[in-house]
Amino acid sequence: MRVFTGSLSCETNTFSPIPTGLSAFHERVYYKAGQHPAYMLHCAGPLWALRQSARIRGWHVVEGLVASAMPGGITTRHAYESLRDELLEDLRLALPVDMVLLGLHGAMVADGYSDCEGDLLERIRHMVGPKTVIGAVLDPHCHMSGTMLENANVLICFKEYPHTDVLARSEELVELCAMAAQGRVKPVPCVADCRMIAILHTTREPIRGFVDHIRQLERQEGVLSISIVHGFPWGDVPDMGTKVLVYTDADQCLSNELASGLAASLSRVCREQLSIPLDVDKSIEQALAVREGPVVLADSADNPGGGAPGDSTFILRQLINRHVPNSAVGPLWDPMAVKVAFEAGVGAHIVMRIGGKTSVTSGDPIDAECQVVALCREMVMTGLAGMQAPLGDSALVRIGGVEVVITSIRCQALNIDLFTQLGCDVRGKHIVVVKSSQHFHESFAQIASEILYVDSPGALSTSFHRLAYRHIARPKWPIQ
């Protein structure tokens, strides 16, 4: 078996003010063909899974381009076309192949391309012909398009959010595609649209139970794979929305039945049971009412992992104005403030301008007297499944009773060592604000007395009716 693998991954927030160019990929993940490092990258799970099993199976694996950018605004045409063409050229040089297995995101939007993954998969199908098996692992926050389905034999989404099952789903993809290439199964898909926009946290009910249910269904004879496509609400494209994708072994009727039934069930559960996030003031009040901390507040609307800048000041300003003691916020992206802190040095008391620099969705900058508490060059945070997440030069500053971690590289909160490396004891804080929607959960849930999700202003606002959608298919609950 001859297999080609690679990755091109980016989540596009079409409402974000930050354009995504080539430098965004080179700064985060960019490895030319054959240069992938000796550890797993979040964006290249299939490549890593193939490395682990290819020798045992006696396969020849050709590794192509691996590229991924921090989520942001529209990808430039030059960036997408350059990276796409590089990956396609790697594939051309590897032909002929029996399988093409990719790590994609599924919500990449570029100037002139509303469905980058569909465009890529269509070009790959044209290159390899109808007999080669094409498969990809996707982030569940993807836009499942007809073009993607038509040109791939198997598409599998991570089941967990936070995405702790990257390797498990990648191994599943390898096994299922191998069976298809060997003629042992014939994957037949059906996708059913829930006609809604929803944030689906798999760490709590009702979605935890729903994920467990589809795992049970996958054990039934003839059922190959079931994915919940959460959708990415901040991508204004026609295919945006929550869906269910089912693959069975050559049984279209069963695929149709399962997909439509699960979509109806998921839609009903979400409309009846999903909780509404609190606004900023109510979240702080509720946190202060909790006797023991730390209470973690998820600042979802300013999550860099969804394309937000990561420099909004709305919650921080309220903590300062309300003189809330013993609290922490991070990571706040502000390279200029970090540079000022390094110039001043540890222990310095200086007036600093912090945050609020990117756009109106970031709020106004905060001008305050700060104490520089700690500094760290090229700080690295622990990411999901132990993977590394660089934060660049970072500083811990204190404003009244609030300690703020400021970074020079934009990234969401993934692990408590974001704070502890700088000497900030989050276990002893009463309130900890994290710039993240859900990926913080695996680490911070171990120390939190309670977790509250905040509907703050920002580029990832969960008040969907406030977003200026122009291209999505309507109606789509909870908006018309």
Secondary structure, DSSP 4 states (H G I P E B T S, - for coil): -EEEEEEEE--B-TT-S--B-HHHHHHHEEE-TT---SS--GGGHHHHHHHHHHHHHT-EEEEEEEEE--SBSPBPHHHHHHHHHHHHHHHHHH-S-SEEEEEE-S---BTTBS-HHHHHHHHHHHHH-SSSEEEEEE-SSS---HHHHHH-SEEEE--SSS---HHHHHHHHHHHHHHHHTTS--EEEEEEE--B-----TTSTTHHHHHHHHHHHTTSTTEEEEEEE---TT--STT-S-EEEEEEES-HHHHHHHHHHHHHHHHHHHHHHPPPPB-HHHHHHHHHHSSSSPEEEEEGGG-GGGT--S---HHHHHHHHTT--SEEEEEEE-HHHHHHHHHH-TT-EEEEEES--S-GGG-PPEEEEEEEEEEEEEEEEE-GGG-EEEEEEEEEEEETTEEEEEESS------THHHHTTT--GGG-SEEEES-SSTTHHHHTTT-SEEEEE--SSTT-S-GGGS--SSS-S-BBTB-
